[in-house]
Amino acid sequence: MGAFNIFSLVFLASAFIAQSNGAINRFIPMWCVDLHALPNGPTFDSTKDVMQACVEGNTCIGFKKISDNEYRLLYALTGYTFNETSRDYYLWDKTGGKTFPNQPNELDALILFAIYPLIECPASFGIDGSLCRGLSSISVNYLMLLF
């Protein structure tokens, strides 16, 4: 639990900023977290370029550092796992500052808004009646706790 609290402090203390059409978009470094997302598209040689491409495309969820000076856009987030050595993922903060009363940590709202950017079932998830079911560790019951 102590390691998670340290992660929370690092997580909240740092953010990359991109600007688009006068709007400010935050990309949060996901230290100690691997995002379950699909890398796609060309590679970029700077964080500024990859953030701008993500904001302009509007469907990406963030980006991944794939080498010292190469980055790739990420799409279709389905979940995450903790990995103490990971420093490669950056998540686009689409929460607009919104949090939920029962969210266990600061990461949950960011992940929720990245998985469901339009409050619809992501393409990589299956629809079971009125439920949206994915193959990740995030379950419908878990999401219900946040509301």
N, C-alpha and C positions, 0 to 999 in steps of 0.2 A: 504494500500500500504506500510505503514511503517513496518508492521509485515512481509510482504513478503521480504522487503529489508534486514531485520534482518535474516530471513531464508536464504537468498542468501549468506550472509556473513558466517553464520555457515556452510552452505552447502559447500562452497568453501574452508573453512579453515580446514576441517577435512576429512581424508580418511584412510581407512584401506588398508594395502598393503599385497598382497600374492605373492609368487614367485613360478614359475613353469618353469622348463627347462631353467633357466637363464633369463626368461622374468619376468617383473614386471606387476602385475595385480592389479588395484585399485578397492576397494569396497567403495562406497560412502555412508555414513550414510544419510538416507533420513528423517531428522528431519522434523516433521510437515507434513508428506506425508504418505498416505496409498497406497501401490501399489496393483493394481488389477492383481494378479497373482495366479497361482495354487501352493500351497505347496505340495511337494511330496517327497517320499523316507524316509530314516531313519532320526532319529534325531542325532545331534552332540553335544558334550559337551564343545566345544571351538570354538572360531571364526577362529582360525588357521585351524582346521580340516574341518569346513564347507566351508571355502574359498578354501582349497585345493581340496575338492570334487567337488566344482562348476567348478573350472578351469580344472580339469581332465575330467569332463563330457562334458564340452564345450557347452551344450545346456541350462544350467540354466541361469537365468538372475540376480541372487543374492540370498540372504537368508533373513529369518525372525527370529527374536528372539521370541521364543514362551514361555519361562520362564526364570528365572534368569540365568540358565546355560544350556539352550537347544536351539538349532538352527535347522532350516529346510530349505532345498533348495527350490527355487521358479522357476517356469517355466511359459511360455505362458503369458507374460505381455500383457495386453490389454489397460491399462490406469492407471490413478492415481487420487486421490482426496486429497485435503488439509485437514489435521486434526491436530489441534494445539497440541494435547496431544500425538501424535504418535512418538515413537522413536524406533520402532521395525524393520524397513526395511533397508536393505543394498543392493544397486544396483551395479552390476559389470559394471564398466566403459569400454565400448567397443568402445568408440568414437575415440580412438587414438589421442585425442587432437583436433579433427575436430569440428568446429562450423559452423553456418550458418548465413549469413548476416542479415536475418530478424527474427531470433529467439527472442521471447520476453524475455526470461530469460535463465539462465545457465542450468536449469533443462531440457529444451526441447531437446537438442541434446542427452543427456543421455537416456531419455525416448525413443526417436526415434530409436536409435541404439539398445536398449533393445527389442523393439517391433519387429523391422525388422533387426535381427542380420545378415541375409544373403541377405538382400534386396529382400526378397520374402514375400508373404502373409503368416502370421502365421497360424498354423493349426486351431486355434480357431476363425479365421476370415472367412467370406464368400467371394467368388469371384463373382463379378457382372460385366461381360464383362471383361474389362481391369482394373477394379477398385477393390481394396481390401477393404472390408467394415467390420468393427468390431462393437461390441456392446458397445464400450466405448465412452468417451467424446472426443476422438481424431478423427477428421474427415479428409477426404481426402483433403478438402479445407484448413484446418488448416495446414496439412503437406506441401501443395503446397506453403504456405507462407514462409516456412523455406528455400526454394530453391530459 
